[in-house]
Amino acid sequence: MAPIRRLTKKEIDLLKRPWITSGLLKSINDRDITYKKIAKEKDPKVKDELFKSYKTKRNLIKILTRKSKRDYYTAFFEENQSDIKKTWEGIRNVVNINKKSKTSPNSLNYKNEIKSSKKDMASALNDFFVNIGNGVEEKIPKVNRSFESFMGECNSENLYLNPV
């Protein structure tokens, strides 16, 4: 029995993408090894050669990943063209839109009291938003001058936009 190894976050993300093939994974690992060699290398000439190699691998992986993803979704939509639910699921995956989950809090702490019923939470939220204006107004210092005294001089320049 082989030892169990924990997957890294990067490996987990790659497994979530079904168009990433084992060949692409090997190429990605090879690219990453080259990148690590660049970071460790001291000689500028060798570092430059490694960087050229890395850049070539990076660009090739990008091209192959795009092609693989296009092929995957083409096959997916051809296979599920009669199933509208699966089709929309595929569209959501392509444009990266997830179904929004509707969650609401179980309790609310308002004025050092825990509100757990929906009616109490709604009342607490209503009380907060009804009284927030008064609370802010109390924090503003009172001044005996007109608001116009705080304004600067009028701008004498005009702006005119020609009709297009």
C-alpha positions as CSV (number, residue, x, y, z in Angstrom):
1,M,0.0,0.0,0.0
2,A,1.4,3.4,-1.0
3,P,1.7,6.2,1.6
4,I,-1.1,8.8,1.5
5,R,0.1,12.2,0.4
6,R,-1.9,15.4,0.9
7,L,-2.6,17.3,-2.3
8,T,-1.5,20.9,-2.5
9,K,-4.0,23.7,-3.2
10,K,-2.6,24.0,-6.7
11,E,-3.1,20.2,-7.3
12,I,-6.6,20.4,-6.0
13,D,-7.5,23.3,-8.3
14,L,-6.0,21.5,-11.3
15,L,-8.1,18.4,-10.5
16,K,-11.2,20.5,-10.6
17,R,-10.5,21.4,-14.3
18,P,-11.4,18.3,-16.3
19,W,-9.6,19.6,-19.4
20,I,-6.2,19.3,-17.7
21,T,-4.8,16.0,-18.9
22,S,-2.0,14.0,-17.4
23,G,0.3,15.1,-20.2
24,L,-0.5,18.8,-19.4
25,L,0.2,18.1,-15.7
26,K,3.6,16.7,-16.5
27,S,4.4,19.7,-18.7
28,I,3.2,22.0,-15.9
29,N,5.4,20.3,-13.4
30,D,8.4,20.5,-15.8
31,R,7.7,24.2,-16.3
32,D,7.6,24.7,-12.5
33,I,10.9,22.8,-12.0
34,T,12.5,25.1,-14.6
35,Y,11.2,28.1,-12.9
36,K,12.7,27.0,-9.5
37,K,16.0,26.4,-11.2
38,I,15.9,30.0,-12.5
39,A,15.4,31.3,-8.9
40,K,18.4,29.3,-7.6
41,E,20.8,30.0,-10.5
42,K,23.5,32.6,-9.9
43,D,25.2,32.7,-13.4
44,P,23.4,35.3,-15.5
45,K,24.1,33.5,-18.8
46,V,22.7,30.2,-17.5
47,K,19.8,32.1,-15.9
48,D,19.0,33.7,-19.3
49,E,19.0,30.3,-21.1
50,L,16.8,28.8,-18.4
51,F,14.4,31.8,-18.7
52,K,14.2,31.3,-22.5
53,S,13.4,27.6,-21.9
54,Y,10.8,28.5,-19.2
55,K,9.2,31.1,-21.5
56,T,8.9,28.5,-24.3
57,K,7.4,25.9,-22.0
58,R,5.0,28.5,-20.5
59,N,3.7,29.6,-23.9
60,L,3.3,26.1,-25.1
61,I,1.4,25.1,-22.0
62,K,-0.9,28.1,-22.4
63,I,-1.7,27.2,-26.0
64,L,-2.2,23.5,-25.2
65,T,-4.5,24.3,-22.2
66,R,-6.6,26.6,-24.3
67,K,-7.0,24.0,-27.0
68,S,-7.7,21.3,-24.4
69,K,-10.4,23.5,-22.8
70,R,-12.0,24.3,-26.1
71,D,-12.0,20.6,-27.1
72,Y,-13.5,19.6,-23.7
73,Y,-16.3,22.1,-23.9
74,T,-17.0,21.4,-27.6
75,A,-17.5,17.7,-26.7
76,F,-19.5,18.6,-23.6
77,F,-22.0,20.7,-25.5
78,E,-22.3,18.2,-28.3
79,E,-23.0,15.4,-25.8
80,N,-25.5,17.5,-23.9
81,Q,-27.2,19.4,-26.7
82,S,-30.6,17.8,-25.9
83,D,-30.3,18.4,-22.2
84,I,-31.0,22.1,-21.5
85,K,-30.1,21.8,-17.8
86,K,-26.7,20.4,-18.5
87,T,-26.2,23.0,-21.3
88,W,-26.8,25.8,-18.9
89,E,-24.6,24.2,-16.3
90,G,-21.8,24.1,-18.9
91,I,-22.5,27.8,-19.8
92,R,-22.2,28.8,-16.2
93,N,-18.9,26.9,-15.9
94,V,-17.5,28.6,-19.1
95,V,-18.5,32.1,-17.9
96,N,-17.6,31.3,-14.3
97,I,-21.0,32.1,-12.8
98,N,-22.0,30.0,-9.8
99,K,-25.5,29.6,-8.5
100,K,-25.9,32.0,-5.6
101,S,-26.7,30.3,-2.4
102,K,-29.3,32.0,-0.3
103,T,-28.1,32.1,3.3
104,S,-29.3,34.1,6.2
105,P,-27.9,34.5,9.7
106,N,-29.2,32.4,12.5
107,S,-28.8,35.1,15.1
108,L,-27.9,38.8,15.5
109,N,-26.2,40.7,18.3
110,Y,-27.8,44.1,18.6
111,K,-27.2,46.4,21.7
112,N,-25.6,43.4,23.5
113,E,-28.7,41.3,23.1
114,I,-28.8,38.1,20.9
115,K,-31.8,38.1,18.6
116,S,-32.5,34.7,17.1
117,S,-36.1,34.8,15.8
118,K,-36.6,36.3,12.3
119,K,-39.1,38.8,13.7
120,D,-36.6,40.1,16.4
121,M,-33.8,40.3,13.9
122,A,-35.9,42.2,11.4
123,S,-37.0,44.6,14.2
124,A,-33.3,45.1,15.3
125,L,-32.2,45.8,11.7
126,N,-35.1,48.2,11.2
127,D,-34.3,50.0,14.5
128,F,-30.6,50.3,13.5
129,F,-31.3,51.8,10.1
130,V,-34.1,54.1,11.3
131,N,-31.8,55.6,14.0
132,I,-28.4,55.7,12.2
133,G,-29.1,59.1,10.7
134,N,-29.7,60.6,14.2
135,G,-26.5,59.0,15.5
136,V,-24.4,60.4,12.7
137,E,-26.0,63.8,13.0
138,E,-25.1,64.0,16.8
139,K,-21.5,63.4,15.9
140,I,-21.3,66.4,13.5
141,P,-20.1,69.5,15.4
142,K,-22.6,72.4,15.4
143,V,-21.4,75.6,13.6
144,N,-23.0,79.1,13.6
145,R,-21.9,79.8,10.0
146,S,-23.8,79.3,6.8
147,F,-22.9,76.4,4.6
148,E,-21.9,78.9,1.8
149,S,-19.0,80.1,4.0
150,F,-17.3,76.6,3.6
151,M,-17.5,76.7,-0.2
152,G,-14.6,78.1,-2.2
153,E,-14.7,80.6,-5.0
154,C,-16.9,79.8,-8.1
155,N,-15.1,78.2,-11.0
156,S,-15.0,80.7,-13.9
157,E,-14.2,78.2,-16.5
158,N,-16.9,76.6,-18.7
159,L,-17.0,73.2,-20.2
160,Y,-18.8,72.6,-23.5
161,L,-19.1,69.3,-25.4
162,N,-19.9,69.4,-29.1
163,P,-22.7,67.1,-30.2
164,V,-21.4,64.0,-31.8
